[in-house]
C-alpha cells in the first residue's frame, strides 16, 4: 500500500510539473527530460508512468477539463435561488474562468495545449467544458428573451469565446509599467486580467442585452447573490 501511495504521489507530481512546463514553453518545446527535471525524477521514472509526451499532454488536458468543469458549474450554481439570469451567469462564469487561469497552471496548460494540438481535437469546443457552458448559457439567454433582436446564441458564444481566449493570451505577455495608459498603442490591455474583462463586458453588454431588460452595469465582478444586470 505504501509503495502504491508513493507511486501515485510521483504520478501526480509528474502531472503537475508537466502542466507547468507545457504552460511555460508549449508542447513542441517541452521534452520528457525537461519535465522530469521539473518534477525532480529520473526520465526512467517519468516514462514508467507516462510512456510518451503525448500521453502526458492527454493527462494534463484531462485534469484541466476536470478543474474547468468544476469552476464553471460552481459559478453557475452561485446564482441559483437568487434570481440569476443567463446573462448574470455568463458574466460570473467568465470572471471565474479568468481567476482560474490566473492562478492554476494546469488550467492554463490545458488551454495552451488545446490550441497547439487542435488538429487532434474532435471539433471546436466539443471537448471544452467552458465553451460548452458558454454556448448553453447563450441559448438560455435567447430563451429568456434577454438578447437584442437579431442577436443569436451562436454569435454570442463565439464572441465570449474570443474574449476569454484573448484575455488568457494577454496574461502571457510581459507586464507594462503601472502608469501606462489603457490600452497602449500596441492595442494590448495591461490592467489586471479581471479588470480587463470587466471593462470589456462594460462595452459589449449594451449591444447584447434587450432594451427591455435591466440596464447592465458590471462595475465589478459579480459576487454570489448580486445580479450582473441589477441596476
N, C-alpha and C positions, 0 to 999 in steps of 0.2 A: 504493500500500500504506500509506504514512504517513497519507494522508487517511482511509483506511478505519479504521486503528487509532485515529486521533483521534475519528472518528465513534463508534466502539464504546465508547471511554472516556467520551465525552459521554453516550451512551445509558445506560451503567452508572451514571454519577454521577446522572443524572436519576432512574433507578430507585431508587437508594439514598436520594436526597433525598425522593422521593415516599413511600417507606416511612416515613421519619422523620416526615413531615407527617401521613400517614394515621394513624400510631401516636399522635401527639400530639393531633390535633384531630378525627379521624374523616373519613369520606367526605364528608359534606354540607358541612362547614366548609372542607375542603381545596379550593383553587382552583388552576387552572393557573398563575396569576400567583404565588401563594404558593409553589408547588412550584418554579417557575422561579427565584424569589428564593433559595430554599434551595439550589438547585443552582448558583446564580451563572451562569445562562444567560439569554438572552432568551426571552420567551414564544414567539417565532417559532422559535427553535432547538428548544424543547421540542416544539412541535406538529409539527415536521419528523419527530421520532422517534415521538411518540405524539399522534395527532390529537385524542383526547378524554381526559377524566378517566377514563372507563370503561375505555379501553384501558390506561391506566396502572394502574388498580386490578387489572385482569386480569393484567398482567405482574407486579405485586408479589405477588399471590396465587400465581402460578405459581412465583416464586422462593421464596416462603415454604414452599410444599408441598415443593419440592425439598430445602431445608435441613432441614425437619422429617423428611422421609423418611430422609435420611442419619442424622439423630440417633437415631431410633427403631431403625433397623436396626443401627447401631453399638452401641447399648445392649444389644440382644438378643444380638448376637454376642459381647459381652464376657463372657457366661456360658457360651458354648459350650465343651464339653470339660472343664468343671469342675463338672458336675452341677447346673447351674442349672435350677430348676423353672419352671413357668409363673408361679407366684406371685412367685418371685425376679425374673423378667423384668418382670412388671408393676410391681413396686416400683422397680426400676432404671430402667425406661423413664420412669416418671412423674418421677423425680428428674432424669433427663437433660432432659426437656421443660422443667421449671421452670428449670433452669440456662440452657437455650436462651432461654426467654422473658425471663429477667433480663438477658441480655447482647446479644441480637440484635433490633434494632428491626424488621428485615424479618419475622422470625417473629411478633413481637407485632402488627405491622401486618396480617399475614395473618389472625391470629385476630380482630382487631377488624373487618376488612373482611368476614370470613365471617359474623360476627354481624349487621353492619349491612346486608349485601347478601344475607341468607339467602333472600329471596324469589326470587333468581335462581339459587340452588344447585340441583343435580339432585336432592338429597334429603339428609336429615340424615346426616352422616358419610360419605356416599358418595365425597366428593372430599377427605377429610381423612386424611392418612397416619397420624396418631397415633390417631385414633379407630378406623380400620380395624385397626391393630395391637393396640390395647387389646381390641377385640372378638375378634380371633384368639386372643390370649393367654387371655382369659376362657374361650373354648371349649376350649383346651388344658388349662386348669385343671380343667374338668369331666372331660375325658378321662383326666386323671391321678388323678381321684377326690380332688382336693385340697380341694374345697369341701364345706362342711357340707351334709347332706341338706336338700333344699328350696331351696337357693341355686342359681339358674340363671345361665347365662352372660350373658344379656341384661341382667338386673338388675345384675350385677357391672360390666359395661361401662358401663351408664348411670351408676351410682354414681361410678365412677372419672372418667368424663367430666365430671360435675358438680364433682368435687373439683378437677380440673385447671383447668377454666374458672373456678371460684371463686377459686383461688389466683392465677391470672393476672389476674383482675379486681382482686383486692386489691392487686396490685403498683402499680396506677394511683392508689391513694388516697394522700393526704399521710401522711407518717410520723407516728407518735406519739412522745412522749418516751421515751427509752431505758428509764426506770424504770417505765413504765406496766405495769399488770397485764395478764395474758393469760387470756382475752380481755377487752376493755373492755366497759363496759355496753352500748355500741352493737352488740356482737357481732362487731366486726371483729377480725381477727388481725393483730398488729403485730410478730411475730417476723420474722426473715429468712425469705424465701419457702421455702427448703428445710427450715428448722426447722418451719415451719407444716405442711408436707407430712409430715415425719417424725412429728409428733405426731398428725396425722390418721390416718396409717397405723397408728400405735400403737393408736388407738381402734377402727378398723374391721377390722383383720386378725383379731382373735379371733372376730369374728362371721362371717367368711368361711371361714377355714381349718378343715378337718375335724379333729376331735379326735385322730384317729389320726396326723395329720401332726405334724411337729416344731413346737414352740412358736415362734411368730413374734415376734421381738424386734428390730424395726428401730431400734436405738439411734442409728443414723446412716445416712446414705445408703449403701447397699451399694456396695462397690467391686468391680471385676472379680475373680473368684475367691472372693468372700465371699458366702455364701448368705444371702438375706434371711430365710430360715426356719431358719437354723442356730441351735442353742441355745448 
